[in-house]
Amino acid sequence: MLETPAFWKTDLDTIEQLALTAKAAEVRKIGISAGGRPMWCFSYGEKQPITHQANYSSACGGHDKSCYVPLEGKKPVVLLLGAVHGGETEGTAAAINLISLLETGKDLIGNEYPSLIEAARKVRLVIVPVCNPDGRARVQPAAMIGCTGDELRYWMQGTWTDGSLCGWPDCKKTHPIKEKVDFLGGYFNDDGINLMHDNFFHPMAAETQALIDLCDEESADWILHLHGGSNSTNVLLQTRYVTLECQEAIHNLAMRCDETARATTDDLRFNIQDIPGKECGKTPPSFNLTSALHHVCGGVSAVFESNQCIIDQSGTHYNHEQVYRSHRILFEQCFLTACGE
Ligand SMILES: [Zn+2]
């Protein structure tokens, strides 16, 4: 593992301290995990009172989305969701630095980013730095950047009862996984549930229910799920089982982030995924948390996969500063996109 720089804060104690001391944010616990840990939520910007005449599904069924949210004059709402997988701390580190920026005018390095602050103030910004506090508590390293592939597998997916590494995607073939493992990886809450693949029609985990409720209460326009993606270059994944408009919005944000990266840096890039075709096949793509949250509120819901710099595997290797800088590009371009700029 590379040495973790001082600005890279991702532990639950730091978040609790921030929650107790934040002044600009409205801070609340949106849920309690299976292991009894709070899910802290930081909101910036006024909450527009919206009365839902119908839920999102019924409004669409009635051929009139305005029965769920007003079509004109709605303040854009952006949700940033960190660490749905507890070992993927890249987005959490970036979110905590963004909170510091909004609270003090400086991030944890002491840098100021006026254009990012200005963009953030144009939206209602709702940040959950860690959505899976049980998984986060179980993963000891503050960052996986510079780890080996085996270290990543251990902390993310855990070990089977025979001691062998669970790995991806085999860790998804048993769900909940708790009874089958020796070490429960950071993917899971204390009940062995991977929030990404909960039963969304009857949520098994309180954390999943809290995120569904949050999207509905906030009538979210954008929901960015901040994940780690091994040695991939920064990428906004295409969400499945959502509208073409949602997929086009994800594509356009990815293009915008890459253009910004090319214009302002020599070293960062964003991969741009094509818009996928209709879901099909014997084993179709999963309807996951990202898909589900779109269907709660109609917002654009997308996974951002950050680089995790696995040193003994090929691919892109970004350091902590590059990973953090990538997130700042993503955040600023998302805020501007959300408010139509
Ligand atoms: Zn993940």
Boltz pocket constraint, residues with backbone or C-beta under 6 A from the ligand:
constraints:
  - pocket:
      binder: B
      contacts: [[A, 84], [A, 85], [A, 88], [A, 227], [A, 228]]
      max_distance: 6.0
